[in-house]
Amino acid sequence: MHHRPFRLTLAALLAGASLSASAHELYSDAERHLNANVEAVFGAFHSERSYAIARGQPGSTSWREGYIKYGLSADQALGSVGSLYGAFAMLSSATWGDGDAAGFSDGSERTSKIEDAYVGWKSGNLVPILGEDGIDLSFGKQMVAVGDGFLLQGDSLNVGHGLADGQFNRGGAYYLAARKSFDKTAVLRLGGNSGWRGDLMWLQSDNRAQANTELHVATLEHVADAGTVGLTYIGTTHVDEQYASPLQLERDGMKTYSLRGQGNAGVENLFLSGEYAKQDKPHTATEDAWYLEAGWTFADLPWQPNLSYRYSRFSEQYDTLFYGLGRGLGTWFQGEVAGNYAGPFNSNARVQKVGLTVSPTPTLNLGVMGFHFDTIDRSLGNVDGRELDIYAEWTLNDHLMIVPLVGLYQPDRSVEQGGTQLGNHHDNLYGQVVFVSTF
């Protein structure tokens, strides 16, 4: 992800828009560059209801989250043998107030740690058959993603002090997913921006909420104007049993295979996307998950409305691995309340999503998302319900984006009836506003 011409900021992932990350150039000449990079994100949140994921008492919660990421990036040309690149960044994060509605955080989280520390080499025109920079080899602490985040979108689960007496704490900013880098990586990317390409990756998580899982990843893709078709293999090994849930214990020896596709199939204004993932577990039954999505942009109408529909299904013991926001709101945290606090968390569920976005101006997008959640095996808990989210993406300038959102979540069951909402199953009015700034 970070090897594209510009990096998508968190704002772009939250909002589905491309606020390009700017950088302050400290030094530049024909062969080398040195840049300072700063990304600051702050959010204020309120939920009328709480959820029995890690909370024990009903009632409303209000909290704030924020982080600032600051560091340096550089590259050095090596003439006919390509170029070197690298980055180092620190990240300071915190949560204030009551902590989030599910209780993953309690408002006391404060941490500053290294977020990025990696080096890499690109081949330039050394291997013409692979295209320019057709070999990209990197090592270190970095964010890695595959596809649109259905299986892998960084190591971005940011649990706070709310679980297990703080044993899983990563320092706050649970919703904002402040920390995304895998602790140790070796990544080999082969091929250019079109035609056949692939990746070989070794990734080591130091996230206790992910049981410090080790991953071996291979991808093969064909990229064309009409779309991208890809195969992915993920082998997970060496989980830390001290922190693993029963589901995560099955990762030691689990193999996940997926087939995915995304594009317009050569039809302007059409969007198609889908993925099927199968998991072979060492001690339990095979699990799977899949989705199909279609959208259409009415380009000739005022504000260019985009209407989309998606159906997704996740089997009863499907392991969601390292999913995340690959295409903005709704992927793959489905519903701002359901996807972050109430559940389902992309397991044991069928989810339908309808989305509509319009663009009144080049700097303002408005959107609405509707979700319907249907539990497959209700003996494991019942998170049936519906959610409606209305949001805006307002880009004030090259450095600042504001994303306000209001959601209405309607669970069918309270925790006493097998659901997760504490106190009752009445509607939950939820609100948030996120500010993102890059320099």
C-alpha positions in Angstrom: 0.0 0.0 0.0 2.7 2.5 0.9 4.5 2.0 -2.4 1.8 3.7 -4.5 2.6 7.3 -5.9 0.7 8.7 -2.9 -0.3 7.2 0.4 -4.0 7.0 1.3 -4.4 8.6 4.7 -6.8 7.3 7.3 -9.2 9.9 6.1 -9.3 8.4 2.7 -10.0 5.0 4.2 -12.7 6.3 6.6 -14.3 8.5 4.0 -13.7 6.6 0.8 -12.1 9.7 -0.7 -8.5 10.5 -1.7 -7.1 13.1 0.6 -3.5 12.7 -0.6 -0.9 12.8 2.1 1.4 15.8 1.7 4.9 15.9 3.0 7.4 18.6 3.8 10.4 18.3 1.6 13.6 18.6 3.7 16.0 17.9 0.9 15.8 17.0 -2.7 18.1 16.6 -5.7 18.2 14.4 -8.8 19.1 11.3 -6.9 17.7 11.5 -3.4 14.8 12.9 -1.4 14.2 13.4 2.3 10.7 14.3 3.6 9.0 15.0 6.9 5.5 13.4 7.2 2.8 14.2 9.8 -0.7 12.7 10.1 -3.0 13.9 12.9 -6.4 12.4 13.5 -9.0 13.3 16.2 -12.5 12.0 16.7 -15.4 12.7 19.1 -18.0 9.9 19.7 -21.3 9.4 21.5 -23.5 6.3 21.8 -26.8 6.2 23.6 -26.4 2.5 24.3 -23.6 0.2 25.5 -22.7 -3.4 24.5 -21.8 -6.4 26.5 -18.6 -7.2 24.6 -16.5 -5.8 27.4 -19.0 -3.6 29.3 -21.2 -4.7 32.2 -23.5 -1.7 32.8 -26.1 -0.2 30.4 -26.1 3.5 29.6 -24.7 6.1 27.2 -21.0 6.6 26.6 -19.1 9.6 25.3 -15.4 9.5 24.4 -12.6 11.0 22.3 -9.8 9.4 20.3 -6.8 10.8 18.7 -3.3 10.1 17.3 -0.5 11.8 15.6 2.0 10.1 13.4 5.3 11.8 12.7 8.4 10.7 11.0 10.8 10.8 8.0 10.8 9.1 4.6 13.6 9.0 2.1 14.7 7.5 -1.2 18.1 7.2 -3.0 18.6 6.4 -6.7 21.2 3.7 -7.5 21.7 4.4 -11.1 21.1 1.4 -13.3 20.4 -0.9 -10.4 17.2 0.7 -9.1 16.7 2.7 -5.9 16.6 2.4 -2.1 13.7 3.7 0.0 12.7 3.7 3.7 10.8 5.4 6.4 10.8 5.8 10.2 7.8 7.1 12.1 6.6 7.4 15.7 2.9 7.3 16.7 1.3 8.8 19.8 -2.3 7.8 20.6 -4.9 8.2 23.3 -8.5 7.7 24.3 -10.3 10.1 26.7 -13.7 10.0 28.4 -15.8 6.9 29.0 -14.1 4.7 26.4 -15.9 3.1 23.4 -19.4 1.7 23.5 -18.3 -1.9 23.6 -15.7 -1.3 26.4 -12.6 -2.3 24.4 -11.1 1.0 25.8 -11.9 2.8 29.1 -10.5 6.3 28.4 -7.2 5.8 30.2 -5.1 4.7 27.2 -2.0 6.8 26.3 1.0 5.4 24.4 3.9 6.6 22.1 5.7 3.9 20.1 7.5 3.3 16.8 4.9 2.7 14.0 7.0 2.5 10.8 10.6 1.4 10.5 11.3 -0.2 7.1 13.8 -0.2 4.2 13.3 -1.4 0.7 14.8 -1.7 -2.8 13.1 -1.2 -6.2 14.6 -2.6 -9.4 14.0 0.4 -11.7 14.5 -0.9 -15.3 17.0 -3.6 -14.2 14.5 -6.4 -15.2 12.6 -5.0 -18.3 10.3 -8.1 -18.6 8.8 -7.2 -15.2 8.4 -3.5 -16.0 9.7 -0.4 -14.2 10.2 -1.2 -10.5 9.0 -4.8 -11.3 10.9 -6.1 -8.2 10.1 -4.4 -4.9 11.7 -6.0 -1.8 11.2 -4.5 1.7 11.8 -5.4 5.3 10.8 -4.0 8.6 7.8 -2.7 10.5 5.2 -1.6 7.9 1.5 -1.6 7.0 0.6 -4.4 4.4 -2.8 -4.9 2.7 -4.3 -7.3 0.2 -7.2 -6.5 -2.1 -9.8 -4.4 -0.5 -9.2 -5.6 3.1 -11.6 -8.5 3.1 -8.8 -10.7 4.6 -5.9 -8.4 5.3 -5.7 -4.7 5.9 -2.8 -4.1 8.2 -2.5 -5.1 11.9 -5.2 -2.6 12.8 -7.1 -4.0 15.8 -6.4 -1.5 18.6 -7.9 -2.8 21.8 -7.3 -0.8 25.0 -7.5 -1.4 28.7 -11.1 -2.7 28.6 -10.3 -6.4 28.1 -8.4 -8.8 30.4 -7.1 -6.1 32.8 -5.4 -4.3 30.0 -3.3 -7.2 28.7 -4.3 -6.4 25.1 -3.8 -2.7 25.3 -2.1 -1.0 22.3 -2.5 2.5 23.5 -5.9 3.9 22.5 -7.8 5.1 19.4 -9.8 1.9 19.0 -12.2 3.2 16.4 -9.5 5.2 14.5 -7.3 2.1 14.4 -4.2 4.2 15.0 -1.7 1.4 14.7 -1.7 -0.6 11.5 1.9 -1.8 10.9 2.9 -5.4 11.3 5.8 -5.7 13.7 8.1 -7.6 11.4 7.7 -8.1 7.6 9.6 -9.4 4.6 7.7 -8.4 1.4 8.6 -9.3 -2.2 6.4 -7.7 -4.9 6.8 -8.8 -8.5 5.3 -7.1 -11.6 4.1 -3.7 -12.4 0.8 -1.9 -12.4 -0.8 -3.9 -15.2 -0.8 -7.5 -16.4 0.3 -10.3 -14.2 1.8 -9.5 -10.8 2.2 -11.2 -7.4 3.4 -10.9 -3.8 5.2 -13.2 -1.4 5.1 -12.0 2.3 6.1 -13.0 5.7 4.3 -11.1 8.4 4.6 -11.2 12.2 2.1 -9.5 14.4 2.9 -8.3 17.9 -0.7 -7.6 18.6 -1.9 -9.6 21.6 -5.5 -9.2 20.5 -4.5 -11.1 17.4 -2.6 -13.7 19.5 0.7 -12.5 17.9 -0.1 -14.5 14.8 2.5 -15.2 12.2 1.4 -15.2 8.5 2.8 -16.5 5.2 1.0 -14.8 2.3 1.1 -15.3 -1.5 -0.9 -13.5 -4.1 -1.3 -13.8 -7.9 -3.2 -11.1 -9.7 -4.0 -10.0 -13.3 -4.6 -6.2 -13.6 -6.4 -4.8 -16.6 -8.5 -1.7 -17.4 -11.7 -3.8 -17.0 -10.7 -5.0 -13.5 -8.4 -7.1 -11.4 -8.7 -10.8 -10.7 -6.7 -12.2 -7.9 -5.8 -15.4 -5.9 -4.6 -15.2 -2.3 -3.2 -17.8 0.1 -2.6 -17.1 3.8 -1.1 -19.6 6.1 -1.2 -18.7 9.8 1.1 -20.2 12.3 2.7 -19.8 15.7 -0.1 -18.1 17.7 0.6 -17.1 21.3 -1.7 -19.5 23.2 -1.6 -17.3 26.3 -3.6 -14.6 24.5 -5.5 -16.7 21.9 -9.3 -17.2 21.9 -10.6 -20.6 21.0 -11.1 -19.4 17.5 -7.6 -18.1 17.2 -6.1 -21.3 18.5 -7.1 -22.8 15.2 -4.8 -20.4 13.4 -1.8 -22.6 14.1 -1.8 -24.6 10.9 -4.9 -22.9 9.3 -4.8 -22.2 5.6 -7.0 -19.6 3.9 -7.6 -19.5 0.1 -9.5 -16.8 -1.7 -10.5 -15.8 -5.2 -11.5 -12.2 -5.8 -12.3 -9.7 -8.5 -13.0 -6.0 -8.8 -13.6 -3.6 -11.7 -16.2 -2.4 -14.2 -16.0 -5.3 -16.7 -15.4 -2.7 -19.4 -18.7 -0.9 -18.7 -18.3 2.8 -17.8 -20.1 3.8 -14.5 -20.5 0.1 -13.4 -18.7 -1.3 -10.3 -18.5 -5.0 -9.6 -16.6 -6.6 -6.7 -16.6 -10.0 -5.1 -14.5 -12.5 -3.1 -14.8 -16.1 -1.9 -12.6 -17.3 1.0 -12.2 -20.8 2.3 -10.5 -21.8 5.5 -9.0 -25.2 6.2 -8.6 -25.5 10.0 -6.5 -28.2 11.6 -9.0 -29.5 14.2 -12.5 -28.2 13.2 -14.7 -28.0 10.1 -13.9 -26.0 7.0 -15.3 -22.5 7.1 -15.9 -19.9 4.4 -17.0 -16.4 3.7 -18.0 -14.5 0.5 -19.6 -11.4 -0.9 -20.9 -10.0 -4.1 -21.3 -6.3 -4.7 -22.6 -4.1 -7.6 -22.9 -0.4 -8.0 -23.8 2.2 -10.7 -22.9 5.8 -11.0 -25.6 8.0 -12.7 -22.9 10.2 -14.2 -25.4 12.4 -16.3 -27.5 13.3 -13.2 -26.8 16.3 -10.9 -24.4 15.4 -8.1 -23.6 12.1 -9.9 -25.4 9.7 -7.5 -23.8 6.3 -6.9 -26.2 3.4 -5.9 -24.7 0.1 -4.7 -25.9 -3.2 -3.1 -23.8 -5.9 -1.4 -24.6 -9.3 0.1 -22.0 -11.0 2.3 -22.1 -14.2 4.2 -19.7 -15.5 6.9 -20.0 -19.0 8.3 -20.4 -19.9 11.9 -16.8 -20.2 13.0 -15.2 -18.2 10.2 -12.0 -16.4 11.4 -12.0 -12.8 10.2 -8.2 -12.6 10.3 -6.9 -9.0 9.8 -9.8 -7.3 7.8 -10.2 -3.6 7.7 -11.2 -0.4 5.8 -10.0 -1.0 2.3 -12.6 1.0 0.4 -13.9 3.5 3.0 -16.8 3.3 5.4 -18.7 0.0 5.3 -15.7 -2.1 4.2 -15.2 -4.2 6.2 -16.6 -2.8 9.4 -20.2 -3.2 8.4 -22.3 -0.6 10.2 -20.6 2.0 12.5 -22.4 0.6 15.6 -22.7 -3.1 14.5 -19.3 -3.4 12.9 -17.4 -1.7 15.8 -19.3 -2.3 19.0 -22.4 -4.5 18.8 -21.5 -7.2 16.3 -21.6 -9.2 14.2 -17.9 -8.9 13.5 -18.0 -10.6 10.1 -18.6 -14.1 11.6 -21.8 -16.2 11.8 -23.8 -13.7 9.9 -25.5 -12.7 6.6 -25.3 -9.0 5.9 -27.0 -6.9 3.3 -25.9 -3.4 2.6 -27.4 -0.7 0.4 -25.4 2.5 -0.2 -26.1 5.9 -1.9 -23.5 8.7 -2.3 -23.8 12.0 -4.0 -21.2 14.8 -4.7 -22.7 18.3 -4.5 -19.3 19.8 -5.0 -15.8 18.5 -5.7 -14.9 18.9 -2.0 -18.1 17.5 -0.5 -19.6 14.0 -0.6 -22.7 12.9 1.1 -23.7 9.3 1.8 -26.2 7.0 3.4 -25.7 3.3 4.2 -28.4 0.8 5.3 -27.5 -2.6 6.8 -29.6 -5.7 7.6 -27.9 -8.3 9.9 -29.1 -11.9 10.0 -27.5 -14.4 12.4 -26.9 -17.9 11.0 -26.6 -19.9 14.2 -28.6 -18.1 16.9 -27.4 -20.6 19.6 -24.1 -18.8 19.5 -25.8 -15.4 20.1 -28.3 -13.3 18.3 -27.1 -10.1 16.7 -30.0 -9.7 14.2 -30.8 -6.0 13.6 -30.7 -3.1 11.2 -28.6 0.1 11.0 -28.8 3.3 9.0 -25.8 5.6 8.8 -25.7 9.1 7.3 -22.4 10.8 6.8 -20.5 13.6 5.0 -16.9 13.8 3.6 -15.8 17.4 3.6 -12.4 18.2 2.3 -11.6 21.8 3.4 -8.2 21.9 1.7 -5.2 19.8 0.9 -4.5 19.3 4.6 -7.8 18.9 6.4 -10.8 16.6 6.0 -13.9 16.4 8.3 -16.2 13.4 8.4 -19.3 13.7 10.5 -21.7 10.7 10.9 -25.0 10.0 12.5 -26.2 6.4 12.9 -29.4 4.7 14.1 -28.9 1.0 15.2 -32.0 -1.2 15.8 -31.1 -4.6 17.5 -33.7 -7.3 17.6 -32.5 -8.6 21.0 -31.1 -7.2 24.2 -28.3 -9.1 26.1 -30.9 -10.7 28.3 -32.5 -12.1 25.1 -29.3 -13.4 23.6 -28.1 -10.2 21.9 -25.3 -7.8 23.0 -27.1 -4.5 23.8 -27.2 -3.8 27.5 -30.5 -2.8 29.2 -33.0 -3.2 26.4 -33.3 -3.6 22.6 -34.4 0.0 22.0 -32.9 2.0 19.1 -29.4 3.4 19.6 -28.7 6.9 18.3 -25.0 7.2 17.6 -22.9 10.1 16.5 -19.3 10.9 15.6 -17.1 13.5 13.9 -13.6 12.8 12.8 -11.0 15.4 11.8 -8.0 14.3 9.8 -5.0 16.5 8.9 -1.9 15.7 7.0 1.3 17.8 6.5 
